[in-house]
Amino acid sequence: MSGSAVFNCGTQFSHTRRATSGLTYTVEFSTNLSAWNPADVTIVSVGDPDAKGVQTVTLTVNNAAVDGKLFVRVRAE
């Protein structure tokens, strides 16, 4: 399953998801795009589902960048 991500300044970002999909969402991070690990996240907000059942989740990733690099992805299973 794919999702959209909107990156803001710092390590806070938002993604959209179906509220009743039954999927588990895992936020992962990488500093080199080769090795991915579970991210240390703080949930900032979870929006109410819209008429189509889509909600926006805003997170802060607390992992540190290495050489200014920090990549984030959301995996849905």
CNS distance restraints for C-alpha pairs under 8 A (distance, minus, plus):
assign (resid   1 and name CA) (resid  75 and name CA) 7.77 0.50 0.50
assign (resid   1 and name CA) (resid  76 and name CA) 5.95 0.50 0.50
assign (resid   1 and name CA) (resid  77 and name CA) 7.60 0.50 0.50
assign (resid   2 and name CA) (resid  75 and name CA) 7.96 0.50 0.50
assign (resid   2 and name CA) (resid  76 and name CA) 7.57 0.50 0.50
assign (resid   3 and name CA) (resid  15 and name CA) 6.67 0.50 0.50
assign (resid   3 and name CA) (resid  16 and name CA) 6.20 0.50 0.50
assign (resid   3 and name CA) (resid  17 and name CA) 6.67 0.50 0.50
assign (resid   3 and name CA) (resid  74 and name CA) 7.55 0.50 0.50
assign (resid   4 and name CA) (resid  15 and name CA) 5.44 0.50 0.50
assign (resid   4 and name CA) (resid  16 and name CA) 6.03 0.50 0.50
assign (resid   5 and name CA) (resid  13 and name CA) 6.85 0.50 0.50
assign (resid   5 and name CA) (resid  14 and name CA) 5.67 0.50 0.50
assign (resid   5 and name CA) (resid  15 and name CA) 4.52 0.50 0.50
assign (resid   5 and name CA) (resid  16 and name CA) 7.23 0.50 0.50
assign (resid   6 and name CA) (resid  13 and name CA) 5.83 0.50 0.50
assign (resid   6 and name CA) (resid  14 and name CA) 5.44 0.50 0.50
assign (resid   6 and name CA) (resid  15 and name CA) 6.50 0.50 0.50
assign (resid   7 and name CA) (resid  11 and name CA) 7.87 0.50 0.50
assign (resid   7 and name CA) (resid  12 and name CA) 6.93 0.50 0.50
assign (resid   7 and name CA) (resid  13 and name CA) 4.83 0.50 0.50
assign (resid   7 and name CA) (resid  14 and name CA) 6.85 0.50 0.50
assign (resid   8 and name CA) (resid  12 and name CA) 6.03 0.50 0.50
assign (resid   8 and name CA) (resid  13 and name CA) 5.72 0.50 0.50
assign (resid  11 and name CA) (resid  60 and name CA) 5.69 0.50 0.50
assign (resid  11 and name CA) (resid  61 and name CA) 5.34 0.50 0.50
assign (resid  11 and name CA) (resid  62 and name CA) 7.23 0.50 0.50
assign (resid  12 and name CA) (resid  58 and name CA) 7.12 0.50 0.50
assign (resid  12 and name CA) (resid  59 and name CA) 5.55 0.50 0.50
assign (resid  12 and name CA) (resid  60 and name CA) 4.17 0.50 0.50
assign (resid  12 and name CA) (resid  61 and name CA) 6.19 0.50 0.50
assign (resid  13 and name CA) (resid  58 and name CA) 5.67 0.50 0.50
assign (resid  13 and name CA) (resid  59 and name CA) 5.56 0.50 0.50
assign (resid  13 and name CA) (resid  60 and name CA) 6.49 0.50 0.50
assign (resid  14 and name CA) (resid  56 and name CA) 6.53 0.50 0.50
assign (resid  14 and name CA) (resid  57 and name CA) 5.43 0.50 0.50
assign (resid  14 and name CA) (resid  58 and name CA) 4.17 0.50 0.50
assign (resid  14 and name CA) (resid  59 and name CA) 6.20 0.50 0.50
assign (resid  15 and name CA) (resid  56 and name CA) 5.70 0.50 0.50
assign (resid  15 and name CA) (resid  57 and name CA) 5.50 0.50 0.50
assign (resid  15 and name CA) (resid  58 and name CA) 6.63 0.50 0.50
assign (resid  16 and name CA) (resid  54 and name CA) 6.56 0.50 0.50
assign (resid  16 and name CA) (resid  55 and name CA) 5.59 0.50 0.50
assign (resid  16 and name CA) (resid  56 and name CA) 4.46 0.50 0.50
assign (resid  16 and name CA) (resid  57 and name CA) 6.18 0.50 0.50
assign (resid  17 and name CA) (resid  54 and name CA) 5.50 0.50 0.50
assign (resid  17 and name CA) (resid  55 and name CA) 5.60 0.50 0.50
assign (resid  17 and name CA) (resid  56 and name CA) 6.56 0.50 0.50
assign (resid  17 and name CA) (resid  57 and name CA) 7.70 0.50 0.50
assign (resid  18 and name CA) (resid  49 and name CA) 7.85 0.50 0.50
assign (resid  18 and name CA) (resid  53 and name CA) 5.62 0.50 0.50
assign (resid  18 and name CA) (resid  54 and name CA) 4.46 0.50 0.50
assign (resid  18 and name CA) (resid  55 and name CA) 6.24 0.50 0.50
assign (resid  19 and name CA) (resid  49 and name CA) 6.30 0.50 0.50
assign (resid  19 and name CA) (resid  53 and name CA) 5.64 0.50 0.50
assign (resid  19 and name CA) (resid  54 and name CA) 5.75 0.50 0.50
assign (resid  19 and name CA) (resid  55 and name CA) 6.00 0.50 0.50
assign (resid  20 and name CA) (resid  53 and name CA) 7.07 0.50 0.50
assign (resid  23 and name CA) (resid  76 and name CA) 6.07 0.50 0.50
assign (resid  23 and name CA) (resid  77 and name CA) 5.34 0.50 0.50
assign (resid  24 and name CA) (resid  76 and name CA) 5.64 0.50 0.50
assign (resid  24 and name CA) (resid  77 and name CA) 5.31 0.50 0.50
assign (resid  25 and name CA) (resid  74 and name CA) 6.47 0.50 0.50
assign (resid  25 and name CA) (resid  75 and name CA) 5.62 0.50 0.50
assign (resid  25 and name CA) (resid  76 and name CA) 4.57 0.50 0.50
assign (resid  25 and name CA) (resid  77 and name CA) 6.59 0.50 0.50
assign (resid  26 and name CA) (resid  38 and name CA) 6.99 0.50 0.50
assign (resid  26 and name CA) (resid  74 and name CA) 5.63 0.50 0.50
assign (resid  26 and name CA) (resid  75 and name CA) 5.11 0.50 0.50
assign (resid  26 and name CA) (resid  76 and name CA) 6.45 0.50 0.50
assign (resid  27 and name CA) (resid  38 and name CA) 6.06 0.50 0.50
assign (resid  27 and name CA) (resid  39 and name CA) 5.60 0.50 0.50
assign (resid  27 and name CA) (resid  41 and name CA) 7.61 0.50 0.50
assign (resid  27 and name CA) (resid  72 and name CA) 7.03 0.50 0.50
assign (resid  27 and name CA) (resid  73 and name CA) 5.86 0.50 0.50
assign (resid  27 and name CA) (resid  74 and name CA) 4.52 0.50 0.50
assign (resid  27 and name CA) (resid  75 and name CA) 6.31 0.50 0.50
assign (resid  28 and name CA) (resid  36 and name CA) 6.05 0.50 0.50
assign (resid  28 and name CA) (resid  37 and name CA) 5.25 0.50 0.50
assign (resid  28 and name CA) (resid  38 and name CA) 4.39 0.50 0.50
assign (resid  28 and name CA) (resid  39 and name CA) 4.73 0.50 0.50
assign (resid  28 and name CA) (resid  72 and name CA) 5.72 0.50 0.50
assign (resid  28 and name CA) (resid  73 and name CA) 5.40 0.50 0.50
assign (resid  28 and name CA) (resid  74 and name CA) 6.22 0.50 0.50
assign (resid  28 and name CA) (resid  75 and name CA) 7.36 0.50 0.50
assign (resid  29 and name CA) (resid  36 and name CA) 5.53 0.50 0.50
assign (resid  29 and name CA) (resid  37 and name CA) 5.56 0.50 0.50
assign (resid  29 and name CA) (resid  38 and name CA) 6.36 0.50 0.50
assign (resid  29 and name CA) (resid  39 and name CA) 5.38 0.50 0.50
assign (resid  29 and name CA) (resid  63 and name CA) 7.77 0.50 0.50
assign (resid  29 and name CA) (resid  70 and name CA) 6.78 0.50 0.50
assign (resid  29 and name CA) (resid  71 and name CA) 5.46 0.50 0.50
assign (resid  29 and name CA) (resid  72 and name CA) 4.49 0.50 0.50
assign (resid  29 and name CA) (resid  73 and name CA) 6.45 0.50 0.50
assign (resid  30 and name CA) (resid  34 and name CA) 7.16 0.50 0.50
assign (resid  30 and name CA) (resid  35 and name CA) 5.92 0.50 0.50
assign (resid  30 and name CA) (resid  36 and name CA) 4.92 0.50 0.50
assign (resid  30 and name CA) (resid  37 and name CA) 6.63 0.50 0.50
assign (resid  30 and name CA) (resid  70 and name CA) 5.90 0.50 0.50
assign (resid  30 and name CA) (resid  71 and name CA) 5.08 0.50 0.50
assign (resid  30 and name CA) (resid  72 and name CA) 6.52 0.50 0.50
assign (resid  31 and name CA) (resid  35 and name CA) 7.71 0.50 0.50
assign (resid  31 and name CA) (resid  65 and name CA) 6.59 0.50 0.50
assign (resid  31 and name CA) (resid  66 and name CA) 6.06 0.50 0.50
assign (resid  31 and name CA) (resid  69 and name CA) 5.35 0.50 0.50
assign (resid  31 and name CA) (resid  70 and name CA) 4.81 0.50 0.50
assign (resid  31 and name CA) (resid  71 and name CA) 5.98 0.50 0.50
assign (resid  32 and name CA) (resid  69 and name CA) 7.41 0.50 0.50
assign (resid  32 and name CA) (resid  70 and name CA) 7.82 0.50 0.50
assign (resid  32 and name CA) (resid  71 and name CA) 7.70 0.50 0.50
assign (resid  33 and name CA) (resid  71 and name CA) 6.94 0.50 0.50
assign (resid  39 and name CA) (resid  61 and name CA) 6.53 0.50 0.50
assign (resid  39 and name CA) (resid  62 and name CA) 7.45 0.50 0.50
assign (resid  39 and name CA) (resid  63 and name CA) 6.58 0.50 0.50
assign (resid  40 and name CA) (resid  61 and name CA) 5.89 0.50 0.50
assign (resid  40 and name CA) (resid  62 and name CA) 5.37 0.50 0.50
assign (resid  40 and name CA) (resid  63 and name CA) 6.00 0.50 0.50
assign (resid  41 and name CA) (resid  59 and name CA) 6.43 0.50 0.50
assign (resid  41 and name CA) (resid  60 and name CA) 5.52 0.50 0.50
assign (resid  41 and name CA) (resid  61 and name CA) 4.55 0.50 0.50
assign (resid  41 and name CA) (resid  62 and name CA) 5.72 0.50 0.50
assign (resid  41 and name CA) (resid  63 and name CA) 7.99 0.50 0.50
assign (resid  42 and name CA) (resid  59 and name CA) 5.67 0.50 0.50
assign (resid  42 and name CA) (resid  60 and name CA) 5.13 0.50 0.50
assign (resid  42 and name CA) (resid  61 and name CA) 6.57 0.50 0.50
assign (resid  42 and name CA) (resid  62 and name CA) 7.34 0.50 0.50
assign (resid  43 and name CA) (resid  57 and name CA) 7.58 0.50 0.50
assign (resid  43 and name CA) (resid  58 and name CA) 6.25 0.50 0.50
assign (resid  43 and name CA) (resid  59 and name CA) 4.53 0.50 0.50
assign (resid  43 and name CA) (resid  60 and name CA) 6.41 0.50 0.50
assign (resid  44 and name CA) (resid  57 and name CA) 7.72 0.50 0.50
assign (resid  44 and name CA) (resid  58 and name CA) 5.34 0.50 0.50
assign (resid  44 and name CA) (resid  59 and name CA) 5.18 0.50 0.50
assign (resid  44 and name CA) (resid  60 and name CA) 6.73 0.50 0.50
assign (resid  45 and name CA) (resid  57 and name CA) 5.83 0.50 0.50
assign (resid  45 and name CA) (resid  58 and name CA) 5.19 0.50 0.50
assign (resid  45 and name CA) (resid  59 and name CA) 7.11 0.50 0.50
assign (resid  46 and name CA) (resid  55 and name CA) 7.07 0.50 0.50
assign (resid  46 and name CA) (resid  56 and name CA) 5.99 0.50 0.50
assign (resid  46 and name CA) (resid  57 and name CA) 4.51 0.50 0.50
assign (resid  46 and name CA) (resid  58 and name CA) 6.46 0.50 0.50
assign (resid  47 and name CA) (resid  55 and name CA) 5.34 0.50 0.50
assign (resid  47 and name CA) (resid  56 and name CA) 5.13 0.50 0.50
assign (resid  47 and name CA) (resid  57 and name CA) 6.21 0.50 0.50
assign (resid  48 and name CA) (resid  55 and name CA) 5.77 0.50 0.50
assign (resid  48 and name CA) (resid  56 and name CA) 7.66 0.50 0.50
assign (resid  49 and name CA) (resid  53 and name CA) 4.80 0.50 0.50
assign (resid  49 and name CA) (resid  54 and name CA) 4.95 0.50 0.50
assign (resid  49 and name CA) (resid  55 and name CA) 4.38 0.50 0.50
assign (resid  49 and name CA) (resid  56 and name CA) 7.76 0.50 0.50
assign (resid  50 and name CA) (resid  54 and name CA) 5.42 0.50 0.50
assign (resid  50 and name CA) (resid  55 and name CA) 6.36 0.50 0.50
assign (resid  64 and name CA) (resid  70 and name CA) 7.25 0.50 0.50
assign (resid  65 and name CA) (resid  69 and name CA) 5.00 0.50 0.50
assign (resid  65 and name CA) (resid  70 and name CA) 4.74 0.50 0.50
assign (resid  66 and name CA) (resid  70 and name CA) 6.81 0.50 0.50
